[in-house]
Every structure is written in structure tokens, then in C-alpha cells.
């Protein structure tokens, strides 16, 4: 008799947890529909995309001038010639360093803003095109899920952490690109799925396995293609998982029967502030470990 009662309580508890998870999941998915006007749009994703593409256009123009282009036709030809394979690595490196690429020698000399600016820089058309495509596809969805401020917090913190990882583990390489920040978004979304796995079919196992497969494929590319900074990717991914655990939406029923997001920035702003400070401290530690 006692065993049957215990089994009944256990089954009810499992069912209650699944119901709470499903409510939280549906609330997170539908939160953006309660907003109006600009707040309903994924404006942060589009703003980052537009700014990043605009900066690439400027650096592509400067590279074309540096390699002898004299008119619009020459500039377009130069962009297309470098679209997949870089024709003049030295000229490109000089342009990217001038615009803020991760270059350890200058960071050690005090140019700490280079922990941020590489997120907006890209080497060529293929590089910026793939990264911005991934950002738009994932970013528009994730921004609706977590909100504008949390999205920017995750994107920029994981982007900076990815640059710090590159700075420490690949000190000789000039590095640019938003892929570390995009891996951070993937990490944050993976944790959201993990937390809400009971809302998915088969407890989310197929969804989690698919995310692991996608992450594995993207990381393995760096093992076969030269000049891919996997340390930055891993740094962005791991920090994204951590920020996902702290900040991805988790809705629960308040005593007044309304749903509240217990991971919202209005409740967790001290943790968000500590996250930003901790990232700065991490950059300082890495700088002194490398530069002495």
C-alpha cells in the first residue's frame, strides 16, 4: 500500500514538473507577442548585422585601395577575387589591424578596446556572409526568446570572452570575426533547450543531440580549414552555456497567479553586472599572463 502511494506521488510529481516546464517554454516563446511596435522586432540582431556589414564594406574598400584599385570596377573585382581565398594576406592584415583586429602586441601595449572590436570585423565576403546569415537566423529567434537586453548581454560578453580565449591561446594570430559570439548564442540556446527539455518530444533528447551534432560539425571545420580560430569558438560556446544557465527565460507561477521570469534582468541585474565585471577581470588576467 505504501509503495503504491509513493509511486502515485512520484508520477504526480513528474507530471507536475513537465506541466511547469511546458508552461515556461510556451511563455518564453510567446513573450514577444505581448509587446508592441519596435519592441516586438529583433532590432538588436538587425542593428548588429547592419553595423557589421557596413564595417566590412569599409575594410573591403580599404583593402582594395591598398592593393592598387583605382575605380569602382577595380574595387568590385578585388572584393570578388578575395571573396573565398585571400589574395594578399599582408595587406588584409594591415587593414584589419588598423581597424581593431585582435593583435596581441598592441593589446599588451594598452589598446584594450581590441577585446571588443574584432567582433565587428571580417576577412572577406564569405566570412561576413556566413557569420551574418547565422546571426540573422539564430539571433532573430533568440532575441524574441530572451529579450533585447539579455540578447545583447549574451552576444557581447561571449564575443569578448572568445577574443580573450584567442588572445591567450593563440597569441601569434591576428583574429577577427563574430563567430565566437554566435557560438555563444548557440550555447545559450542549448541551455534553454536543456532546461525546458520536458517540453520537447522524448524529453528533448533528439533536440539536444541535434545541437551537439551542429556544434561538433562547426568546431570540426576548424581542424581542417587553416586560420580558423577554434579557441575563440570554444570560449564563446562555453561562456554562452554559462550565461544561458544564468539568464535564459524560466517562467514560474507567482502567488498572484501571474507568470514571472525568474531569470529576467529586472531580478538578476546584480548578476549581469558581476558578469560584465568578471569579463573585464578575465581580460586583465589574460593580459598580464601574456604580457607580464
Secondary structure, 3 states (H helix, E strand, C coil): CHHHHHHHHHHHHHHHHHHHHHHHHHHHHHHHHHCCHHHHCCHHHHHHHHHHHHHHHHHHHHHHHHCCCCCHHHHHHHHHHCCCCCCCHHHHHHHHHHHCCECHHHHHCCCCCHHHHHHHCCCCHHHHHHHHHHHHHHHHHHHHHHCHHHHHHHHHHHHHHHHHHHHHHCCCCCECCCHHHHHHHHHHHHHHHHHCHHHCHHHHHHHHHHHHHHHHHHHHHHHHCCCCCHHHHHHHHHHHHHHHHHHCCCEEECCCCCEEECCCHHHHHHHHHHHHHHHHHHHHHHHHHHHC
